[in-house]
Amino acid sequence: MSAIDARAVRTRDGAGRDSAPPLGSAGSGARQRLRVIALGAAAAIAGTVLLAASGWLVTRAAERPPVLALLAAIVVVRALGLVRAFGRYGERLAAHDLAFRQLAELRVRWYRRLVGGAPESAQAAPRSARAAPRSAGAAPQSAQAARTGTLSAADLLSRFVVDVDELQHRDVRVRGPVLVAVVASVAAVALAVAILPVAGLVLGGGLFVAATLVPAVAFAAARGALRRQGAARAALVDELVEAMEAAPQLALAGHGPERVARLDDASAALGQIGRRDAATAALAQGLGTLIAGATLVAVLAVAVGPASDGGLAPVWLGALALLALGAFEAVAALPEAATRAVSVAAAERRLEEAVAPASPTQSAPAPQSAPASAPSAPAPQSAPASAPSAPAPPQPAPASAPSAPAFAQPAPLSPDAVLTARSLRHRPGGAGAPAVLDGVDLELAPGRRIALVGASGAGKTVLAELLAGLVRADEGEIGLGGHAIDTLDPAVVRAQVRLAGQDAHLFATSIANNVRIGAPQATGAEIDAALRSTGLGGWLDALPDGAATLVGEEGSAVSGGQRQRIALARCLVSPARLLLLDEPTAMLDPPAARAFLADLDAAVADRGVLVITHERVGLDAFDAIWELRDGRLQLADG
Ligand SMILES: Nc1ncnc2c1ncn2[C@@H]1O[C@H](COP(=O)(O)OP(=O)(O)OP(=O)(O)O)[C@@H](O)[C@H]1O
């Protein structure tokens, strides 16, 4: 799907996240849906009438009439055969076309809902979203994705691949067969009534029972199977993904055979449940065949009397018999439609769960200070954090304020917009969990160099994710250019603030393309300049393909330092004026870290940068070094 198509399916709902019109309401697909149903119904009706006409023809032929008396029926049978064949072919073609179009729309729509509308940015993902395996593509990149923190990586991957795929069946395999069955059954009953009204009534009754009872049994069986298989399948996928991701470590620790045995057990458990459920589903299908057979016998039973006493020409007996058989063809698709309805609904439920607000602390709107049209004067960086400039007093949101933020649409933010944090308090583990941030005040202005140090687990990454607007703080306010960040369109925030996460992901493409993720419109020269400004010039010159060199899967062909510099170039090529770099020197030895920070200073030029680091090497040129301790910031000695 092109970017234009992707945008076409995007709308903004009240919660500021992307959604798309519900399936069935999209004008563009309505005609395709209608075509599928019309062709399906035409093929089904043609098939039924073809059988009836054939029955008539065979019976009439047995009476050895002159060939001319059979000619019309022969022509009708031939014509119906063609209509049936072409109708079926056309229906399959149209159904595939519809399914593929819908799948493309669905993938984009659900991915957008997961990422909360983030475009193809290099913004880091909150850690809860980083659990998603790399094979899932770019990690979800927004606060929306933080809500997926309760899902395992395998589960999230499965939902966004398998479940999204499943949704494409709603029109083609659920709604379509139901409508076709209704139209074809009405046509068959009408024809039977025209031949012999009582036979029509019997056929109608049989079709009604088959169209309601059998799908109901199939529906109930499928619901039970889903319940039983759901947990078993999730256990198997979890085992599988973990075993694959940690294969080398497991093998080295001698856990390989044990893991294989666990996989075997999980697979066998799922297989056993699957076989039992398949047997139940087969019984439902058998019930359908039984009803069709019983209806045929009943139709013949009511027709034999009139046929023998002259109320019905005997030649119509054959037509009625085959008509009764053919009429059940469309209805036979309903049990599968019922089963599909269960799996489609379950897939949609799982996807909604994955994108829905999860924890009250994450979804509850933080008390918002009034957007500071006149922001408090920036606190001098030398002032101790415990004595910040007076923050705007938190004001309760007006009673009429909608729970979903209405984004302020300010004039483009000034390039000098300052990022401010006031009285931030946050418990990433939710209510009851320890407060990782307990009254943090901070400012980052363009041109400033700030280092943030602190012990492992002090909350540095949590603070960076809050500052980038990826996660909403429990209390306090983050402002950008005088606006509360929650009230700004995420795209506006992203244009100004860029976070490079600890484990900057490199995609299996060229160096240049990895940088281009930061600014899709960047020219080759801009990308080259960004890379060189991070100190990668010598390396690029030594590579035969320069910036076109492929970095391998997950950047396996580059060193840790090169990875960090590519990630930095990705930030630099973006228009963002404020950069948050989380542990960019984590994988570097002290001399390399020093060199990186020196290059960084030159590369970011007049942008503002907050560098999170464990080590205090190479921070001499920084304007301030803040230490996060016990949830608060205090100035540290350089
Ligand atoms: N989604 C989450 N759910 C529960 N706890 C969380 C979550 N995210 C972070 N935490 C907790 O918050 C604390 C701070 O984590 P954070 O990653 O910010 O530390 P850090 O200072 O960046 O550590 P490091 O230097 O080791 O990367 C940790 O105790 C961590 O367990």
Ligand as a Chemical Component Dictionary entry (heavy atoms), coordinates in Angstrom:
data_LIG
# 
_chem_comp.id                   LIG 
_chem_comp.type                 NON-POLYMER 
_chem_comp.pdbx_formal_charge   0 
_chem_comp.three_letter_code    LIG 
# 
loop_
_chem_comp_atom.comp_id 
_chem_comp_atom.atom_id 
_chem_comp_atom.alt_atom_id 
_chem_comp_atom.type_symbol 
_chem_comp_atom.charge 
_chem_comp_atom.model_Cartn_x 
_chem_comp_atom.model_Cartn_y 
_chem_comp_atom.model_Cartn_z 
_chem_comp_atom.pdbx_ordinal 
LIG N1  N1  N 0 6.721  -0.330 32.070 1  
LIG C1  C1  C 0 7.235  -0.479 33.301 2  
LIG N2  N2  N 0 6.572  -1.207 34.218 3  
LIG C2  C2  C 0 7.059  -1.359 35.460 4  
LIG N3  N3  N 0 8.192  -0.817 35.882 5  
LIG C3  C3  C 0 8.901  -0.100 35.023 6  
LIG C4  C4  C 0 8.457  0.107  33.692 7  
LIG N4  N4  N 0 9.359  0.885  33.084 8  
LIG C5  C5  C 0 10.327 1.139  33.975 9  
LIG N5  N5  N 0 10.057 0.554  35.127 10 
LIG C6  C6  C 0 10.874 0.621  36.344 11 
LIG O1  O1  O 0 11.284 1.948  36.509 12 
LIG C7  C7  C 0 12.575 1.980  37.028 13 
LIG C8  C8  C 0 13.431 2.918  36.209 14 
LIG O2  O2  O 0 13.668 2.332  34.948 15 
LIG P1  P1  P 0 14.580 3.052  33.870 16 
LIG O3  O3  O 0 14.706 2.167  32.712 17 
LIG O4  O4  O 0 14.060 4.410  33.634 18 
LIG O5  O5  O 0 15.950 3.146  34.640 19 
LIG P2  P2  P 0 17.288 3.734  34.069 20 
LIG O6  O6  O 0 17.705 4.780  35.011 21 
LIG O7  O7  O 0 17.138 4.139  32.643 22 
LIG O8  O8  O 0 18.190 2.465  34.192 23 
LIG P3  P3  P 0 19.431 2.005  33.272 24 
LIG O9  O9  O 0 20.499 3.009  33.466 25 
LIG O10 O10 O 0 19.795 0.681  33.821 26 
LIG O11 O11 O 0 18.929 1.940  31.862 27 
LIG C9  C9  C 0 13.092 0.571  37.062 28 
LIG O12 O12 O 0 13.023 0.092  38.384 29 
LIG C10 C10 C 0 12.144 -0.184 36.192 30 
LIG O13 O13 O 0 11.953 -1.483 36.647 31 
# 
loop_
_chem_comp_bond.comp_id 
_chem_comp_bond.atom_id_1 
_chem_comp_bond.atom_id_2 
_chem_comp_bond.value_order 
_chem_comp_bond.pdbx_ordinal 
LIG N1  C1  SING 1  
LIG C1  N2  SING 2  
LIG C1  C4  DOUB 3  
LIG N2  C2  DOUB 4  
LIG C2  N3  SING 5  
LIG N3  C3  DOUB 6  
LIG C3  C4  SING 7  
LIG C3  N5  SING 8  
LIG C4  N4  SING 9  
LIG N4  C5  DOUB 10 
LIG C5  N5  SING 11 
LIG N5  C6  SING 12 
LIG C6  O1  SING 13 
LIG C6  C10 SING 14 
LIG O1  C7  SING 15 
LIG C7  C8  SING 16 
LIG C7  C9  SING 17 
LIG C8  O2  SING 18 
LIG O2  P1  SING 19 
LIG P1  O3  DOUB 20 
LIG P1  O4  SING 21 
LIG P1  O5  SING 22 
LIG O5  P2  SING 23 
LIG P2  O6  DOUB 24 
LIG P2  O7  SING 25 
LIG P2  O8  SING 26 
LIG O8  P3  SING 27 
LIG P3  O9  DOUB 28 
LIG P3  O10 SING 29 
LIG P3  O11 SING 30 
LIG C9  O12 SING 31 
LIG C9  C10 SING 32 
LIG C10 O13 SING 33 
# 
